[in-house]
Amino acid sequence: MASKDKEAAPRDATPSNPRGIPYAPFVDKVEDYVSSRADVEPTLRRFQEMIAKYQFMEQNLQRRVAGLKDKMPDIRKTLETVRFLKLRTADSGPVETTFELNDTLYAKAEIPPTDEVYLWLGANVMLSYPIDEAEALLDSKLQAAKQSLANCEEDLDFLREQITTMEVAVARVYNWDVVQKRKEKEEEEKHRGKGAAGASKS
């Protein structure tokens, strides 16, 4: 008898990629999904809905990729600035620079050697950090953004494959329906021919 402590394996778990996006069903035999022509319309509708869901996920990921590609250069630039400030010693002279006040308005500033920096965290929040902590935070943000971008691009490739698989499935079901229609038409013509032959004999 099996131990009660053992957890039962999940049944009918839908296979998915590492981020939980499900694989599209590969339609090898249409008969596995459609038993009669009455099943064709609901099956095609279900497949089209799956394609629409994959396309919706694809659009969201494309927006996320664009956002990450916009954000990463800013993080990288800020990290380089923090590392530059970190190299300066108490004996170093002030650094003259310009900073942005508005879209087209800049001001000059002199930055003396410092052991802390202020970082924008978003939502109009700025916090002071010791330089080492600021460097570690920005580095971790950059690495997380790189990993997120790699995952998004991998997911986009995966989604394109699933959309193609579903489009092939739709084409196969549609072609199966066309063949069945032709067969039905041929059967009708045969019956009509037999009926006409029987009527002429009588």
GIGINOR-V552545 format. One line per field, one symbol per residue. ss: DSSP state (~ for helix, > for strand, _ for the rest). psi: psi as a letter, one per 20 degrees, with the letter a starting at -180 (. if undefined). Layout:
ss = ???
psi = ???
//
This chain:
ss = _______________>_____>_______~~~_____~~~~~~~~~~~~~~~~~~~~~~~~~~~~~~~~~~~~~~~~~~~~~~~~~~_______>>>>>>_____>>>>>>____>>>>>>>__>>>>>>~~~~~~~~~~~~~~~~~~~~~~~~~~~~~~~~~~~~~~~~~~~~~~~~~~~~~~~~~~~~~~~~~~~~~~~_
psi = pqqhhpppqpqkppqrrhjjpqqqpongohhhhohrhhigghgggghhhgghgghghggghhggggghhhhghggggggggghghhiprhiqrqpprqqphahjpqqqqporpqjqrpppirkkppqpqqgghgggghghgggggggggggghghggghhghggghhggggggghggggggggggggghgggggghghhhh.
//
